[in-house]
Amino acid sequence: MNNWFKRNGIHFAIFGLFLVICFLYFTPAFQGKALGQNDVTRARSTQKEIMDYRAKGETILWTNQILGGMPTFQIWAPYAKNITSHIVSGLKAVFPNPIDTVLILLLGAYFLFRVLRINPWLAAAGAAAFTFSSYNIILMVAGHANQIFAIAFFAPIIASILLTLRGKHLLGASLTALFLAMEIRANHIQMTYYLMMALLILVCIEFYHAFKTKQTAAFIKSVAYLAGALALAVAVNASILWSTYEYGKYTYRGKSNLTKNVSEPAEGLDKDYTFAWSQGIGECLTFLVPNAYGGASGMREVDPAKSGVTKAFVAKGLPQDQAEGYTQQLGGIGLSTYWGDKQFTEGPFYFGAIICFMFVLGVIIVKDRLKWWLLGTVVFTMLLSFGRHFPLLSDLFFSYFPLYNKFRAVESILAVAGLCFPLLAVLAVQEVIAAPDKKALTKKALLALYIVGGIALVLFAIPSVLLSFRSANQQDLITYLTQAFQGDSALANSVMNGLVEDRASLARMDAMRSLIFILIAFGLLWAYLNQKVNSTLLSLAFFLLILVDMCQVDKRYLNNDSFTEKQNAQDIQPREVDTFIMRDTDPNYRVFDATQSILQDAVSPYFHKSIGGYSAARLKRYDELIENQFSKSVNEDVLDMLNVKYIISADQKNNAATMRANTTACGNAWFVKSIKLAKNADEEMQAISSFDPKNEAIVDQQYSSVATIKNANVDPAATIKLTSYNPDHLVYQSGSTTDQIAVFSEVYYEKGWTMLIDGVEKPYFRADYLLRAAPIPVGNHKIEFIFHPASYYTGEGISLASSAVLVLLLLGTVVMETRKKNQLAPKA
């Protein structure tokens, strides 16, 4: 045992150093503070009802808190029989957010570099470069927890696959199954999809090599092991994948129900929406010079006291302090140091000046076939990240590649390049260390210096040669400012010229900064090649230098000010109107908050069942309803059928939130007098544009056999009311002297809901485009709607069995690997 600790002492030391780095960078997290993440704040409103029931020890798979009602699969679900859920919970119990994710990024990347036989300190340098790539840090600040968690498993998955391809079949396949199961559990399909595209390139290159060297049989054996690992990882996540697949067809990423007056595509996302966040081709300069395109949106990148915009105001005669205030205010109304084509950005993709220099050196000197995979993947991901700027490839993938048109923000594929860059960079340093001919490498290192350093030098000395620093809407901003300055076009032009100066200044300063790091990195290589330092000192120096380079830039986006005191849900203060509405004892009333964008509402769902809210997986029918009935004007009939009892609006005098009761709301359930059949979804949508929801129901003709009653006489005394509320289990009591058709103000979703009348399952159907309806027989009856989706519950059973297999496989692998090492160990 003592020998084992001695052999692995360096790895424990590096792990300890990783912990120290986390403590120093994320000190507030260890002090009990949390990142003030906008998306997390929005998620809390989305999860409000789910967490309320969780606090009572109950799990719900349906919530009525947002968007009228929807499944919770893509919001929050426990997946308690999945072993990876417990691993995630264990990590979060030990390490505060985001330390758990940062450690996975560091250790996973370190594992990959060690599999590639990189020396420990150089492996630590590569791990730091990948972990502190600016995009990863920005995702943490933004609260994209699932996305960064998925990225964290890129490296260990690749490492495990490489182990398998190298012939360590059982060990590699076992680890592949584990890490891929964790990747899938992160539940960010887009990131997993991008990783699989990169891995497909790797497998093709490995196949070519196996074919060329006549090792096809060994390659096929390795692939068979990997196929088994993939199947096991999928089975472990059966409940997640099954639920997602089943539900995905009904979300706004799925097939359209309408054929007329539709702004969305027939299936998938709108192309413009998909490519809204496309990486500008020139913006790839930010890999090397972070502020080449002005950094983040707004004016936070510049010092107002030194800003060219401030100077323009001072030249106009304003006092310095007032001019600085105006500069900051303009950042909130459209002026921005960022001048690229994205709608807005939280920051650039910065891979590191040193990493970019060594990456180019790697392209020149690395002989390992992995170079072609890394280089090919970087080029491929860059081209796809360009989106609308490179339609030749992007349109091909959007139109013909499965699932691709269901993802937005195509720039995020550069997260894969963010791993490939440090991989090839570190392989280059390893090549330098191992190469016998040091003189030839000096010339090649100079070539890399001339290329990368030259770009940085040009951006510092004459940046206008490469960049214009003017956004596409430059003239529109001048026109806007001219109006804001009461027709003073001279001041507007002066302010915009000052902004261009600010952008150029930011680029020049960062270009000089990058050039300095490149020169230091070259100096280290030169010192090693001329035997001034040894390989250990070289690796340590690169580790420290890369850490300083990356963290200096990262601190612009995530620093101590990014953390706030942890807040509980009850700390979010309700408005006066919210307090008044919450006195309503109806467990399932709904609210429409007209002061918020209906599909972005993060306010009213905190306190009420809302028809607003945000979800990236909202139901397609709900999306279509909002688009057609709320985009131009609010359809009061639709508000009534959704049981909207309260409407919040803004007072025109003081903009304070006010409320009015909607006295015509239909209630939780009601009996209608007549049914109007529609031929298709288009007719349904047209019919609900103006109808009397209390007395008639609009029903698609496909349900005509169910939506009938034998005795059509109206019973004016008939009643139906909600008697027990649980999002997964709704109970109603009805009474009538004739058969009736009841409409329930609950969103229709056919996968998982069962209706019982007096304990016997009965059919129900869709009415009014979105709601549930059912024939109710004469007499007094107990009516129940129970949500019990097989995709989740049966999937959980599969997950449990597969998790047990995975655990046994890992234990068996540990035993066998230990035996092998003992057999190979020299005998005393």
C-alpha positions, 0 to 999 in steps of 0.5 A: 500500500505504501508503494502504491501511494509513492507511485501515485504521489504526484497525482495526489499532489496535483489533485491537491493543487487543483483543490487549492486553485478552486479555493483561490478562484471560487473562495466565495463558494466555500463561504456559502455564497452562490453565483448570481445566475440569471438562468438559475433565477428563472429556473427557480420560478419554473421549478416552484411547484416541483420543489414545493412537493419535493419538500413534502417528500413527493415527486411530481412529473407534471406541473401546472405552475408554468405555461398552463401545465406541462411534464417535468421531464425537462425541468426537473425529475429525480431519476432515482433509480439511475446510479448516475443520479446518486453520483451527481448528488454525492458530488454536490453534497461534498462540493459547493456549486460550481466546484463540483463541475470544475473538479470534474473538468480538471480531473477528467482532462487530466485523465485524458492527458495521462492516457495520452502518456503526457507527463503529469505537470504538462497534463495538469497544464492542459487540464487547466487550459481546457477547464478555464477556457472562457466559454466554460466559465461564462456558462457557469456565470450564466447558470447553464449548469447542465451544459457545462456539466455535459462538457465536463465529461468530454475528456474522460469519455475520449480517454476511455475510448482511446483506452479501448482502441488501444486494446485495454478493452474491459477497462476502457469499455467499463469507463466509457460506459460510466462516463457516457452514462454521466454525460447522458445524465447531464441531460444536455442532448445538444452537447452530447450530439456535438461530442458524438460528431467529433467521436465519429471523426475519431473512429473513422480515422482509427478505422483508416489506420487499422485498415492501412496497417491490417489490424481491422480485426482488432479494431472491430473487437474494440468497436464491439466493446465500445458498442456494448458500453454505449448500449449500457450507458443508454440503458442506465439512462433509459427513463431520461432518454425514453421520456425525452424522446417521447415528449420531444415529439410534442414540444415546439422542436417537434412537428407543427400541427398547423399548416396555414399562417405558420411562422415556424417550420413544419418540424424542428426550430426556425432556421433564423432562430437556430442560427441566431447565435452564429460565430462570426468568421472574424470572431475566431480571432478571440481564440487568441485575443479575447477582446478583439471583438469588444468582449461582452455586450454592453459597456462593462469592458471599458473604464468610463473615465478613459472611454472615448464615449466619455471624451465625446460628452466632455468635448460637448461641455459636460462635466467629467462625472456626468459624462461617465454616467451617460457612458454607463447609461448608454450601455443599457440602451444598446451601445456596446463594445461588442460589435459582432453579429450576435444579438448579444454575448456574455463574452468571447471564446478565448482558448489562450494565447499560449495554447494558440501558439502551441496549437499551431506548433502542434500542427507543424511538428506533431506526428501522432495520427491524433493530430489529424483528428484534432485538426479535422475536428477543429476545422469542422466545428469552426465551420459549423459554428459559423451558422448563417455565415457559412450556409454551404455546410450549415444548411446541409446539416440543418436540412438533412442531419437527424436532430440538428435542426432541433438545436439553437446557438450553433456557436456552442459547438466550439466547446469541442474545439475548446478541448481540441486546442489544448490537446494538440498544444500539449502534444506539441510540447510533449513532442518537443520534449521527446524529439532528438533533433532540437535544432530543427524544432527551434526553426519550427517553433520560430515559424509558429511564433511568426504566425501566431505572434504576427497576428497579435502584433498586427492587431496591436500595431495596426488593428484596422488592417484586420478589423473595422470595429464597426457593427452592422447596425452602426448607422442605425445606432447613429440615427437612434442616438441622433433622436435621443440627443434631440437631433444633434447628429454631430454629437451622435457621430462623435459618440459612435466614433468614441465607441469605435476608439474604445473597441480598437483600444480594447483589441490593442491592449489584449493583443499586446497582452497575448503577444507577451504570453506568446513570447514568454512561451517561446522563450521557455521552449527556446530555453529547453531546446538549448538545455537551459531548463529541464522538462520538469521545469518546462512543464511546471512553467507552462502550467503556471503560465497557462493558469495565469493567462486563462484566469486573468481573462476569466476574472472579467466574467466570473469573479468575487462580485459574481457571488451573492448570499444564498437566497431561499424562494421565500426571499423573493418578495411578492408584489402587492397584487401577488399578495392579494391574489394568493388569498384565493383558495382555489388550488388551480386558478391561473394568472396572466401577467401582461407586464411580462413577455408571456414565454419569458415570464419569470415573475408570476410563476413564483407565486401562482399557476401561470399561463406564462413562464419559460421552458426550452421544451414547451409543448408545441400546441401551447406555443402555437396557441400563444403565437396565434391568440396572443401575439397581436392581441389577447384573446379573452375567450382563450383566457377564459378557457384556461381558467385565468381568474386574474390579469396583471397589468401595468398602471399607465400613470406610475407603471406599478402592477395592478390587477383585475379579476376575470369574472368570465373564467370558465373554472377548473371544469365545466359542462358544455352545451354543444360540440363543434367539429373541426376538420384539422388543427387549422380549423380548430385554431380558427374556431377558438379565435372567437367562440363561447368556451363556456357553452361550446367545445371545438373538437377535432373530427378524429375524436368524433366517436368519443365526443358524443353522448346518447342523451344530449338534453341539457341539465342546467343544474348539472355540476362538476368541480375539482375536489382534490388537487395534486399536479399528478392526480386531479379528482373531480366530483360530477352530478347530472340527470343526463349524459354530459360533455365536460371540458377540463381546464388542463393541458392535453398530453396523450402520453401518460394521462389516464382518466378514471370514472369511479375507478374504471378507466374511460376514454377522453379527448382533446378540445379547444385545441389544447384542453382535455374533455370527456363524456360523463355519464348520468348520475354522481361520479368521481372523476380522476386524472392520473399521470403515470407515464410508462416512459418514466416508470418502466424506464426507471426499472430498466435504469435500475437493472442497468445501473446494477450491471454497470456497478458489477462491471466496474467492480469486476474491472477493478478486481481484474486490473488489480490481479493483472498488476499483481501478476506483472509486479516483480517478486521479492 
